[in-house]
Every structure is written in C-alpha cells, then in structure tokens.
Amino acid sequence: MTLALASVFALCATVRPVSAQPKHSQVAGKQFFVGVDNSGDKFQAGEFFNDPAMEALGVDFISYKYRGPKGTIEEEAATLKTLLDRAEEKNLKIVFNVESGNWRLEMLSTDGRNWVKQPGDLHQFRFPAEVLKSIQQSPAFWGTLYDELEHSQITRNLTIALRNPGVERVSLAETTGMDFKLADEAVFKGAKSLVDYHRGFGNGKVLTEHVWPVLFHNFARAGMTPAYKQMKENWSNVWAACAMGACLQYNQELWACLDFWNHNTYPGHSAEELQGNLLFAYWAGADKAYVENVGSLYSLDENQNVKLGERGEVFRTFVKEYIPSNPRPYSFRDFEPQIAIIRFDDTAWGQGKDVFCSVEESGQTIDLYWKDWLFGAYDLNTSPESEEWMKAWHTITHGMVKKESLSWNAGNYYKGMPHRSFAPANSPIVFDDSVTKEHLKSVKLAFLCGRFMSKHTLADINELVKKKGLVVVTSARFAPKKLLAAYTGGTNEFSDGKGKWIITDDMAGDELKKLVKPFIGKNDEIVYNFSGSREVTMRISPDGDGLEIIKTNF
C-alpha cells in the first residue's frame, strides 16, 4: 500500500468549520456492516472459508456463492447447516448468493430435483423447502441474494442464451403480449411470489443485486432488499440514487455491492477506486456494503499465511481504522434530497438497436447486444418518454452522464471514455411514479419523466409547487392544463404560486440547463444533505474515481 493510500483516509474526512455548529448524538449501536463476496477465497479441505483472511480484513459477513447441489436435497441441507454453524462460531453472518443458477440451464440434485426450472417455463433458482427450513433456523443466516435478477428478466437470461443459442427464458414473468402497466404488475407479482416463498420458512431477507439501474422500486415494493452495484460498468452514485429512492419509498434496507468486474476484466478497478467507493457507500448512508470479491484482496504466501494485497490493505484500513475514527451519526433514512427524478420505471436504461459492448471471451472479442425488450417482453420497446430520465441525469450531472445511456455497457455511446465511478450531483434521488409528498418535502427541483404518473403524485407535486416553491421540469404530458395554452414548444418557464413549472421538449437541452443551473451544484462535487443540517460534500478526483470527504455541521 502506497504512502498516499495509507494516509488518504486520514485526510479525506475533514470537517469544515461552521460557526455555532449544533451537536448531534451518535446513533446507538452498530449501523454499518462490511462484507466480502467469497469468490477467490482460499481455504483448506473440509473448511468453508479462510477465517484468518476474514479476521485480517475485519469483515462482518460473507456473500457466499452457492455453486449448486452436489448431493441429495437432504445432504445439501446438512452441508449448508454445517457452513452456517462454522460462521456462527466465528461471529460471521452469511448471505447465500445464488447467481450460479443464472448460468445453468439445469441444476439438479442427485435425487433428480431441478432447482432452476419453475412453473410457467420460468428460469429461477429456488432452494427446496427442506433446505430453506434448515438454513433459516441459523442465527448466522441473513438471507438469499438473487444476483442480477433484473438482468435475467429484461435480457431473458442472456447468460444462458450465450451457451444455449435460442433459449430465452425470463426469470419472473412472461410479459410478451402485455402493455406496460400489466408487464410491471406481472414482474412485481413474480418478485412477490419469490419473497413469499422464502418468508414461508423464516425471516431471512431476499436481496437483489442489480447490473442495471432498473426495477429497484418494483422489487422493493415486492419486499426485496436492493443491493445496488458500485464500480463495475456503472456510475456508482447514479445506481445509489435509484436504490435509495426505492428503499425510502418502500421501507427497505440499503445494501451496496462494490464489484471489481469491469466487463470481462477482473479485477477491473484499482485500489484507489475501491477506496473512493468504500467512502461513498459509508457516507451516502448504506446499511451494509460488500466487495466482490475477496480474491482481489489477499493471497497466501509459501507458508499458507494470509498476505493482504494493495486492495486488501485499503479494505482493512477502512474497516479497522477509518470507520472507528469517523463515526457516522445517520443513515440514508435521514437523507434530504434536493433533486428528484420521478418516473414510471419501464426498465429502459439505454439499451436499444445496435447498443452493445465488446468483451473478451475465450480469446475472442464478442459483441454483446442489449436487446430492446423492456420488462423482458419482445414487443415492449424504448420510446422518447423512456429516455427522458437519462436526459435528466445528463443535465443534473453537468453533462457527465451520457444522455443516451446510463451504463458503460452501452459501448457505442461511452467508447473512448475511461470508466469513472462518480458523476457530480447535488443530493439526487429517483422515485417511482407513485411517490407521495412525504418523500418530497426537501426537494427543490423535480423532473417528471416516463410514460405514466399517478394522479395522487401529480396532485402532491402541484401542491408542493404552489405552497412550497418546488420547481418542476416536465414535458407537456404532466404539466397543468392551465399552462398548456401558453406553451408553444421548446423550453418555457411558468410561475405557479411560490414555485415554477418548466415545460420542455428536451430534458438535455441547453436552455433547460441554463434554467436549472442554480440547483445542480458544482461540476466536481457530489453533495448529500441529511437531517440536522448535516452536509457531506464528496469532492471528485480528476479521474472520477477518488473522493475527498468534507463534513459540515457534524
């Protein structure tokens, strides 16, 4: 670990002097837990994890990749119970990551049960009831993590199709032939069915780890706990804003996965970027954060002793030194967003005709095309309404996020732009089209996007404009009828009580950018406001991967 890295945690949490700073009491009890994905772990035969490595890193929990049954259902239940017993002995918690089911056309136990084939020709992993009954009894069991569940729905399990051409199976609901609202409801019901199945055997969480910044709200409404991805091919704070909005709206915990994969490169992110992302997850208020995966953090020397690498030292320093020295007296539940993007989530993130990324696979370059199958339906496609929220992100991030797509997986749009974890933004959040005014009290600027907006949401927003001074950016679709007679196209601003409506036909247009400039902050900072007048400013490094933390009113 370089001197710069070793010292940065001490430097990046400065407190800005503020006269008459109010004193805030520390939140009682541990409120931030740190873990690792166990891929790449090195342990002896008969063991399940390398306990000295977990101790050296200081982890609280393990996201444990379940690779599939090797025996009968009864034998698998016994094996997983033993694993959980070992974890309990070491004061560790376990979340079972069942991503392997996404890659396997069949997953059979030796007694012939297929763990991934479900009624309705759905491809979805489920632990058999006998296994869930066993593991749910352990105090070390925290839940089951459905890694990339939204990905397997909207791409119709692309990971299986790559190995089995012509096989295109959704994970939660067959939506082809439905309209958008019916498709949204079908996916919700599929997610809720999965949650209800698990809850029939105990209280373990059902978590979802998202490749794309979609379906957070749908899944949270169904009772799932979102785990948004940082790093990977993502804008960490864009994904966080989507997940935070879902968690606030639907009262879920907020988890963050710091994913070292970058397309097919592993590890595809540096120690410095890990450091920035650990800081972000912590100060943005996540409940739990874990790194994917532990294989990038340590190795074994010739005597089989744990040797932390540069990334491992960053992780250890953060967990064992930085967190104890920098207590966080809030969580994301105390967040007071300033900018809200409100939309019907039709699962558009920037996919479409000729949208692809290039990856190396078995020594060859393969172009992965992201089909325009919204909700996983062959006949539901992206529209200008779908794309409004991407343009809103482009505007509020000073043009940093591409207006055509939110992900570096859209290689034709992000070609030539090195990956950056962070885009400048002033306390942003994303809510769905049924959000109520209780979640919008602190919002100063709101964008109304997408195909639909509920009547009660529009009524609440109208009230906030008139009485609280909210400024709303919208297309003509959601604008008050009394203003439309004077709207002749382009971008026009209308006063309404204490607030304003900005009606526009281009949410990434230059005229709109001028009008909202007072709200969007500086072009090298992420700002988060929390109750008690606390403010966390995250100053972004020139390469977009590092953060300097400045705290006000702490």
C-alpha positions in Angstrom: 0.0 0.0 0.0 1.5 3.3 -1.0 2.0 6.2 1.4 -0.6 8.2 -0.4 -3.2 5.5 0.0 -2.2 4.8 3.6 -2.7 8.4 4.6 -5.7 9.3 2.5 -8.3 8.0 4.9 -7.0 10.4 7.5 -7.2 13.3 5.1 -10.5 12.7 3.3 -12.9 13.3 6.2 -12.1 16.8 7.1 -14.7 18.8 8.9 -15.5 22.2 7.5 -15.5 24.8 10.3 -19.0 26.2 10.9 -19.9 28.8 13.5 -22.2 27.6 16.2 -22.2 24.0 15.0 -25.1 22.1 16.6 -24.1 18.9 18.4 -25.5 15.7 17.2 -25.6 12.5 19.3 -24.1 9.3 17.9 -26.6 6.8 16.7 -26.7 3.9 19.2 -25.4 0.5 18.1 -23.6 -0.7 15.0 -25.3 0.6 11.9 -22.8 -0.1 9.1 -21.7 -3.7 8.3 -18.9 -4.6 5.9 -18.6 -7.9 4.0 -16.9 -9.7 1.1 -18.1 -12.0 -1.7 -16.2 -15.3 -1.2 -15.2 -15.9 -4.8 -11.5 -16.5 -5.0 -11.3 -17.5 -1.3 -8.5 -20.0 -0.5 -9.2 -22.5 2.3 -8.3 -26.0 3.4 -10.3 -29.1 2.5 -13.1 -29.6 4.9 -13.4 -25.8 5.6 -15.8 -23.3 4.0 -13.9 -20.1 4.2 -10.5 -18.7 5.2 -11.1 -17.5 8.7 -7.7 -15.8 9.2 -8.4 -13.8 6.0 -11.8 -12.7 7.2 -10.3 -11.7 10.5 -7.4 -9.8 8.9 -9.9 -7.9 6.7 -12.3 -7.3 9.6 -15.5 -8.5 7.8 -18.9 -8.8 9.4 -20.5 -11.1 6.8 -19.8 -13.1 3.7 -21.8 -13.1 0.5 -21.3 -16.8 -0.1 -21.6 -18.0 -3.7 -23.7 -21.2 -3.8 -22.5 -23.2 -6.7 -25.3 -25.7 -6.8 -26.1 -29.1 -5.2 -23.6 -31.9 -5.1 -25.7 -34.4 -3.3 -29.3 -35.0 -2.4 -31.6 -32.3 -1.1 -31.2 -33.7 2.4 -27.4 -33.8 2.0 -27.3 -30.2 0.8 -29.4 -29.0 3.7 -26.9 -30.7 6.1 -23.9 -29.2 4.3 -25.3 -25.6 4.4 -26.2 -26.0 8.1 -22.6 -27.0 8.8 -21.4 -24.0 6.9 -23.7 -21.7 8.9 -22.6 -23.4 12.2 -18.9 -22.6 11.3 -19.9 -19.0 10.5 -21.7 -18.6 13.8 -18.6 -19.9 15.7 -16.6 -17.2 14.0 -19.2 -14.5 14.6 -19.8 -14.1 10.9 -23.1 -13.8 9.0 -23.9 -15.5 5.7 -25.9 -14.4 2.7 -26.2 -17.1 0.0 -25.6 -15.7 -3.4 -27.4 -17.9 -6.0 -26.1 -16.3 -9.2 -24.9 -19.7 -10.4 -28.5 -20.5 -11.2 -28.4 -17.7 -13.8 -25.8 -19.6 -15.8 -27.1 -23.1 -15.6 -29.8 -24.4 -17.9 -30.4 -27.2 -15.4 -29.3 -27.5 -11.8 -30.1 -31.0 -10.5 -29.5 -32.5 -7.1 -28.7 -36.2 -7.2 -32.2 -37.1 -6.3 -33.4 -35.5 -9.6 -34.8 -32.2 -8.4 -34.2 -29.3 -10.8 -33.6 -26.2 -8.7 -33.9 -23.6 -11.5 -36.9 -24.8 -13.5 -40.1 -23.2 -12.3 -43.8 -23.4 -13.4 -44.6 -21.2 -16.4 -41.3 -22.0 -18.0 -39.6 -19.5 -15.7 -35.9 -19.9 -15.1 -35.4 -19.0 -11.5 -33.3 -20.6 -8.7 -35.2 -21.7 -5.6 -33.8 -23.6 -2.6 -36.0 -26.6 -2.0 -38.3 -26.2 1.0 -36.2 -28.7 3.0 -33.1 -26.6 2.6 -34.8 -23.3 3.5 -36.3 -24.9 6.6 -32.8 -25.9 7.7 -30.8 -22.7 6.9 -33.5 -20.3 8.2 -33.0 -21.7 11.7 -29.5 -20.5 11.9 -28.8 -17.1 13.6 -25.9 -16.7 11.1 -28.2 -16.8 8.1 -29.1 -13.3 6.8 -30.8 -14.1 3.6 -30.7 -15.2 -0.1 -29.1 -12.9 -2.7 -30.5 -13.1 -6.2 -27.6 -11.6 -8.1 -28.7 -9.9 -11.4 -32.3 -10.9 -11.1 -33.4 -7.8 -13.0 -30.8 -8.6 -15.7 -32.2 -12.2 -16.1 -35.7 -10.8 -16.6 -35.1 -8.0 -19.0 -32.5 -9.8 -21.2 -34.4 -13.1 -20.9 -31.4 -14.8 -19.2 -28.8 -13.7 -21.7 -26.1 -15.7 -19.8 -27.9 -18.9 -20.6 -28.6 -17.9 -24.2 -24.9 -17.4 -24.8 -24.3 -21.0 -24.1 -27.6 -22.3 -25.4 -28.5 -20.3 -28.6 -32.2 -19.8 -29.0 -33.0 -20.4 -25.3 -34.5 -17.2 -24.0 -36.3 -17.6 -20.6 -37.4 -14.9 -18.3 -36.9 -15.3 -14.5 -40.1 -13.7 -13.0 -42.9 -13.4 -15.6 -43.6 -13.8 -19.3 -44.6 -10.3 -20.3 -44.8 -10.6 -24.1 -48.2 -9.5 -25.2 -48.9 -7.3 -22.2 -49.0 -3.5 -22.1 -46.5 -1.6 -19.9 -48.7 -1.5 -16.8 -49.6 -5.1 -17.0 -46.0 -6.1 -17.5 -44.9 -4.0 -14.5 -47.6 -5.7 -12.4 -46.6 -9.2 -13.7 -43.0 -8.7 -12.7 -44.0 -7.4 -9.3 -46.2 -10.4 -8.7 -43.3 -12.7 -9.7 -41.0 -10.9 -7.3 -43.5 -11.0 -4.5 -44.1 -14.7 -5.1 -40.4 -15.4 -4.6 -40.4 -13.3 -1.4 -43.5 -15.0 -0.1 -41.9 -18.4 -0.8 -38.8 -17.6 1.3 -40.8 -16.0 4.1 -42.8 -19.1 4.4 -39.8 -20.7 6.1 -38.5 -17.8 8.2 -37.4 -14.2 8.2 -34.3 -14.3 6.1 -34.1 -11.4 3.6 -34.5 -11.8 -0.2 -31.9 -9.5 -1.8 -31.3 -8.4 -5.4 -28.1 -7.2 -6.8 -28.6 -5.1 -9.9 -26.5 -4.8 -13.1 -28.9 -2.2 -14.5 -30.4 0.8 -12.6 -33.9 -0.5 -13.1 -36.6 -2.5 -11.2 -35.3 -1.3 -7.8 -38.7 0.1 -6.9 -40.7 -2.8 -8.3 -38.6 -5.3 -6.3 -38.6 -3.2 -3.1 -42.4 -2.9 -3.3 -42.5 -6.7 -3.5 -40.5 -6.9 -0.3 -37.0 -7.4 -1.7 -33.9 -5.7 -0.3 -31.9 -3.8 -3.0 -28.2 -4.2 -3.3 -27.0 -1.7 -5.9 -23.7 -2.1 -7.6 -20.8 0.3 -7.4 -17.9 0.3 -9.8 -18.4 -2.5 -12.4 -19.6 -0.7 -15.6 -21.7 1.7 -13.5 -21.9 5.2 -12.2 -21.8 4.4 -8.5 -23.9 7.4 -7.4 -26.5 7.1 -10.1 -27.2 3.5 -9.1 -27.2 4.6 -5.5 -29.8 7.3 -6.1 -32.1 4.7 -7.7 -31.7 2.2 -4.9 -32.1 4.9 -2.2 -35.3 6.1 -3.6 -36.7 2.6 -3.7 -35.6 1.9 -0.1 -37.1 5.2 1.2 -40.4 4.7 -0.6 -40.8 1.0 0.4 -39.0 0.9 3.7 -36.2 -1.5 2.8 -32.5 -1.7 4.0 -29.9 -0.3 1.6 -27.0 -2.6 0.6 -24.1 -1.8 -1.7 -22.0 -4.2 -3.7 -18.6 -2.9 -4.7 -18.0 -5.0 -7.8 -14.4 -5.3 -9.2 -15.6 -6.8 -12.5 -15.3 -4.4 -15.4 -16.8 -6.1 -18.5 -14.8 -9.4 -18.6 -11.7 -7.9 -16.8 -11.1 -8.9 -13.2 -10.0 -7.0 -11.2 -11.0 -4.2 -13.4 -10.8 -1.4 -10.8 -7.9 -0.1 -8.8 -7.2 0.1 -5.1 -7.7 3.9 -5.3 -11.2 3.3 -6.8 -12.0 0.8 -4.1 -11.1 3.4 -1.5 -13.3 6.0 -3.1 -16.2 3.6 -3.3 -15.9 2.5 0.3 -16.1 6.1 1.3 -19.1 6.7 -0.9 -21.1 3.7 0.4 -20.3 4.8 4.0 -21.1 8.5 3.8 -24.1 8.0 1.5 -25.7 6.1 4.4 -25.8 2.5 3.2 -26.6 -0.1 5.9 -24.3 -2.8 4.5 -21.6 -2.9 1.9 -19.6 -5.8 0.5 -16.8 -6.2 -2.0 -17.0 -8.6 -4.9 -14.8 -10.4 -4.4 -12.3 -11.5 -1.7 -9.9 -13.0 -4.3 -8.8 -9.5 -5.2 -7.9 -8.6 -1.6 -5.5 -11.3 -0.4 -3.2 -14.1 -1.3 -1.3 -16.9 0.6 2.4 -16.9 1.0 4.6 -20.0 0.8 3.7 -20.9 4.4 -0.1 -20.5 3.6 -0.2 -17.3 5.7 -2.6 -14.5 4.6 -1.0 -11.7 2.7 -3.1 -8.7 2.0 -2.6 -7.0 -1.4 -2.9 -3.3 -2.1 -6.7 -3.6 -2.4 -6.8 -5.7 0.8 -4.8 -3.1 2.7 -7.3 -0.4 1.6 -10.2 -2.5 2.7 -8.5 -3.3 6.1 -7.6 0.3 6.8 -11.1 1.5 6.0 -12.8 -1.1 8.2 -10.4 -1.2 11.2 -9.1 2.3 11.3 -11.2 4.8 9.3 -14.7 3.7 10.4 -13.9 3.7 14.2 -12.2 7.2 13.8 -15.1 8.6 11.8 -18.4 7.6 13.3 -21.4 8.2 11.1 -24.4 9.6 13.1 -27.0 8.9 10.4 -28.1 6.5 7.7 -29.7 7.0 4.3 -33.1 7.2 6.1 -32.0 10.7 7.2 -31.3 11.8 3.6 -32.9 15.1 2.5 -32.8 15.0 -1.3 -32.6 18.3 -3.3 -33.2 16.9 -6.8 -35.7 14.2 -7.6 -36.2 12.2 -10.8 -39.7 10.8 -10.7 -40.6 8.2 -13.4 -42.5 5.1 -14.3 -39.8 2.5 -14.4 -40.3 0.7 -17.8 -36.7 -0.8 -17.4 -35.1 1.4 -20.0 -31.5 2.3 -19.2 -30.2 3.0 -22.7 -30.5 -0.4 -24.4 -31.8 -0.5 -28.0 -31.0 -1.1 -31.6 -27.2 -1.6 -32.1 -26.4 -0.9 -28.5 -23.6 -3.3 -27.4 -20.4 -3.8 -25.5 -17.3 -5.7 -26.6 -15.9 -8.3 -24.3 -13.1 -10.8 -24.5 -14.4 -14.4 -24.2 -12.1 -17.5 -24.7 -9.5 -15.4 -26.6 -12.1 -13.8 -28.9 -13.8 -10.4 -28.9 -17.5 -10.8 -28.7 -20.1 -8.0 -29.1 -22.9 -8.3 -26.6 -26.1 -6.6 -27.9 -28.6 -5.3 -25.4 -31.9 -6.1 -26.9 -34.7 -3.6 -26.6 -37.0 -5.9 -24.6 -38.5 -3.8 -21.8 -39.6 -5.9 -18.9 -38.2 -8.8 -21.0 -41.1 -8.6 -23.5 -40.3 -9.0 -27.2 -42.9 -6.4 -28.1 -42.3 -3.6 -25.5 -39.7 -1.1 -26.7 -37.9 2.1 -25.7 -39.6 5.4 -26.6 -38.7 9.1 -26.3 -40.7 9.0 -23.0 -38.5 6.2 -21.7 -35.3 8.2 -22.4 -36.3 11.3 -20.6 -34.9 10.2 -17.3 -31.5 9.6 -18.9 -31.5 13.1 -20.3 -32.4 14.4 -16.8 -29.4 12.6 -15.4 -27.2 14.1 -18.2 -28.5 17.6 -17.2 -28.1 17.3 -13.4 -24.5 15.8 -13.7 -23.2 18.8 -15.8 -23.3 16.6 -18.9 -21.0 13.9 -17.4 -23.6 11.1 -17.7 -24.4 10.4 -21.4 -27.9 11.4 -22.4 -28.3 8.2 -24.5 -27.4 5.7 -21.8 -26.6 5.3 -18.1 -24.2 2.4 -18.4 -20.7 1.9 -19.9 -22.2 -1.4 -21.2 -23.5 0.9 -24.0 -20.1 0.8 -25.5 -21.0 2.7 -28.7 -22.0 5.7 -26.5 -19.2 5.5 -24.0 -16.5 4.5 -26.4 -13.2 6.3 -25.7 -14.3 7.4 -22.3 -12.4 5.8 -19.4 -14.6 4.4 -16.7 -15.4 6.8 -13.9 -17.2 5.8 -10.7 -18.6 9.2 -9.8 -20.6 12.0 -11.6 -21.2 15.4 -10.0 -24.7 15.7 -8.5 -26.4 17.7 -5.8 -28.3 15.4 -3.5 -30.2 13.4 -6.2 -32.8 10.6 -5.8 -35.0 8.6 -8.0 -38.6 7.8 -7.1 -41.3 5.9 -9.0 -44.5 7.4 -10.4 -46.5 6.7 -7.2 -44.3 8.7 -4.7 -46.1 10.9 -2.2 -45.3 14.3 -0.9 -43.9 13.0 2.4 -40.8 11.9 0.4 -40.5 15.2 -1.5 -40.5 17.7 1.4 -36.9 18.7 1.0 -36.8 18.5 -2.8 -36.1 21.8 -4.6 -36.1 20.6 -8.3 -38.1 17.6 -9.6 -38.1 16.0 -13.1 -41.3 14.2 -14.2 -40.3 11.5 -16.7 -41.6 8.5 -18.4 -44.9 7.1 -19.7 -47.1 7.5 -16.7 -47.6 9.5 -13.5 -50.1 8.6 -10.8 -52.9 11.1 -10.0 -52.0 11.4 -6.4 -48.4 12.0 -7.2 -49.3 14.8 -9.6 -51.7 16.3 -7.0 -49.0 16.3 -4.4 -46.5 17.9 -6.8 -49.0 20.6 -7.7 -49.4 21.4 -4.1 -45.7 21.5 -3.4 -45.2 23.9 -6.4 -47.8 26.3 -5.2 -47.2 26.2 -1.4 -43.5 25.2 -1.0 -41.8 26.7 -4.0 -40.9 23.4 -5.8 -39.6 23.8 -9.3 -40.7 21.1 -11.7 -39.3 20.1 -15.1 -41.8 18.2 -17.2 -42.9 17.5 -20.8 -46.3 18.8 -21.7 -47.8 15.4 -20.7 -47.7 16.1 -17.0 -48.0 19.9 -17.0 -51.0 21.6 -15.6 -53.7 22.1 -18.3 -54.0 25.8 -17.4 -50.4 26.4 -18.6 -50.5 24.4 -21.8 -52.4 27.0 -23.8 -49.3 29.3 -23.4 -46.8 26.6 -24.2 -45.7 26.7 -27.8 -42.8 24.2 -27.7 -39.2 24.3 -26.7 -38.5 25.2 -23.1 -40.7 27.7 -21.3 -40.8 28.7 -17.6 -44.2 29.4 -15.8 -44.7 30.7 -12.3 -47.3 29.0 -10.2 -47.8 30.2 -6.6 -44.4 30.1 -4.8 -42.9 27.7 -7.4 -42.4 27.2 -11.1 -43.1 24.8 -13.9 -40.5 24.4 -16.7 -42.2 22.7 -19.6 -39.7 21.3 -22.2 -39.4 19.0 -25.1 -35.7 18.3 -24.4 -34.6 17.4 -20.9 -31.0 17.6 -22.1 -31.4 20.9 -23.9 -29.1 23.9 -23.5 -32.0 26.3 -22.5 -33.1 23.9 -19.7 -29.6 23.5 -18.5 -29.4 27.3 -18.0 -32.7 27.4 -16.0 -31.7 24.6 -13.6 -28.1 25.6 -13.2 -28.7 27.2 -9.7 -29.9 23.8 -8.4 -27.2 21.4 -9.6 -24.2 22.3 -7.6 -20.5 22.2 -8.7 -19.2 20.2 -11.5 -16.6 18.3 -9.4 -18.7 17.5 -6.3 -21.3 15.1 -5.0 -23.3 16.6 -2.2 -25.6 14.8 0.3 -27.8 16.6 2.8 -29.1 14.9 5.9 -31.4 15.9 8.7 -29.9 18.1 11.4 -28.5 20.4 8.7 -25.6 17.9 8.1 -24.0 18.1 4.7 -21.5 15.8 3.2 -19.5 17.1 0.2 -17.7 14.5 -1.8 -15.1 16.2 -3.9 -14.4 14.1 -7.0 -10.8 13.5 -8.2 -9.9 14.4 -11.8 -10.1 10.8 -12.9 -13.6 10.4 -11.4 -12.6 7.5 -9.1 -11.5 9.1 -5.8 -13.3 11.2 -3.2 -12.3 13.8 -0.6 -15.0 13.9 2.1 -15.9 17.3 3.7 -18.4 17.2 6.5 -20.4 20.3 7.6 -22.4 20.6 10.9 -21.1 17.3 12.4 
